[in-house]
Amino acid sequence: MTTRKRIDSHSTEFGLWLREQPELDSINFDCQNLDYVWFAYRDGWLITIEEKRHGSKPTIAQSDTHNIVQQMLTLASKISNTIDYKFQTMRGKRVISYLGHYLVQFEKTNPEDSEWIKINDKEYTKKELIFLLSYGKLISFRDLQAEDLLDFVDKINALGFNLGPGSLDPYFEEL
């Protein structure tokens, strides 16, 4: 028994080859891809993203594998930040923080053609998705109270960002 055949047109030649190898049977191995490693190289953080179109959900095997990767990256990030470990990058040695894994689902195929966007099973706006990609933090602006917003700005600035007066205005225009 080899791995389950894919029914989409997104497989690469290597992916197709992997699935044809009897020595790499799915009884022993689980092979999942991860859609995006989103690296804010200037700010020193990254997130991982799994994208699903047409409201689809990850398989149990995919969720399990992504959860393991998330736990390992979270642990490595906590340890490296605790001991001030610097990773070698093209820009020199730097502290890098892992800020989490996000399942992003579209009603259709992307934020522009979809009636809804879900991130980790909760609905968000396109601007909230852009905020996640800009700052590595998932925030529901609709749920924020005025005092929460000030606390939030303080927390973001404590991470090294400089959110001055009015810098969040574009995110609140549609609320």
N, C-alpha and C positions, 0 to 999 in steps of 0.2 A: 504494500500500500504506500503510495507516495502522497505528497501534500495535495490538499484540495485545489482543484483547478479554479483559477480566477475567472469571473464572468464579466470583467470589465476590460477596457482597452488600454489600461494604464501600466501594464507590466512591461518591464524592460527585458531585453534579451537575457540578461543575467538572471532576473527573477524567473523567467520562463525556464531557463536551464536548471535553476535550483529545484524547481518543482518536479523536474523529470528524473532526478537522481534517486534511485532506490536506496542508496546508502544513507540518504538524508530524510528518511521516512518521518512523517509527522507524529508517529507514535513516540519518537525520541526527541524531536526538535519542534520548536515553535518559532516561526520567522515573522516578525512584524516590522513594518517601517514606521518611522515617525515623520510626520509631514514637515514640521518646521522646528529648527532651533533658532530662536529669535535672539540675537546677540546685540545689545546696546553697547558697542565697544568703547564709545567715549565715556559712558557712565559706569561701565564695569558690571553689568548684570545680564543675565539671560533667562529666557523662559522657553519651554517646549510647548508645541501646539499640535494637536491632532484636528484636522479639518474634516468635516462631514457635510456633504451636500444632500439636498432633497430630504432633509430631516432624518437622515440615517443615523444609526448608532454604531459604536464600535462593537465588535464581537467580544465575547467573554474572554477569549484568549488575548485579543489585542488590549483590552482594558487591563487584564492581569499583567501583561508584559510592560505596558506603559506605567502602571502603578509601581512595579519593581524599579524601573528606571528612575521614576520620580523620587522614590524613597532613597535610592542610592545617591542621586544628585543633591537632594536635600541634606543628607547626612554629610556628604563631602563638602558641601558649601558651609554648613555649620562648623565643621571641624576646621576647615581652611580659614574661615573668618575669625574663629576663636584664637587660632595661633598666628594670625596675620600672614598666612601663607600666600605667596605671590606666584601666580601662574605665568609661564613664559608665553607671551603673545608676540605678534609682529610689531607691536608698539612697546616692547620691553616687558619686564615682569610687573604684574598687576594683581591686585586682589579682585577676584571675580565672584559675584554672588548669584546663586540660582534662586529665582523668585517663584518657581512653580510650573505646573503642567496645566494646560487649559484645553478642554474639548470645545471647539467652536463649530456649531452646527448652523447651517443656513437652510431656510425654507426652500430655496431653490439652489443657486450656485454661488452667490456672493452677496455682499451687503447691498449692492445696488439693485438687484433683481428680486430680493427676498422681502416678504412682508415681516418676517421676524428673524432675529439672530439669537441663538442661545449660546451661552458660555457656561460650561459646567452645569447644564440643565436649567439655567435661569435666563429669562429674556433680558436682553440689553439692547441699547441703541447702537447705531453705527459710530456715533461719537464716543460712546463708552468703550467700544472695541478699539477705536483709535487711541483712546487714553491708555488702555491696557498695553497696546503696542508701543506707546510713547514713554510710559513710566514703569511698566512691569507690575502694575497694581490694578486689580479689578475692583471698580467702584461703581455702584449704582447711584447716579446723581439724583434720581427721583427719590431715593430713600434717605438722602442726607438732610439733616436739619441744619440751621444756621450755625449752631455751636459745634456740630459735627464737622462742618466744612472748615471752620477755623482750626480745629484740632487736626483735621486731615492735612491741611496746608502745612501746619507745623511739622507733622510727621514726614511728609514728602520732602520738605526743606531739610529736615534732619538727615535724610538719606543723601544729601548733597545737591539736591535740585534747588533752583532759585525761582520759586513761584511768587512773583510779586503781585501787587494789586491789579486785578483785572486779567491775570494770566489764564484763569479758568473760564472766563466769560464765554469763549466760543463753545465750550462743552455744555453750557446751560441755555443756549439760545432756543432750543426746541422744547424745553421743559415748561 
